[in-house]
Amino acid sequence: MISHLELILPGDKLLTAGGELLDVSGQLSFTENAAQESHISRLCTDFQDPGTLG
């Protein structure tokens, strides 16, 4: 089950399901994630609510 979908874009920008574009530099890396090719990531911090896991 997928709880929510977010896309990490070049420049370490995160596009949320609500259409918000967040700068996640230093927290997520587009380059590191792209090297893994297509995948579903592990649970990670919810960037819109840092106290929870996404």
Secondary structure, DSSP 8 states (H G I E B T S, - for coil): --S---EEETTTEEE-TTS-EEE-TTT--HHHHHHT-S------EETTEEEEE-
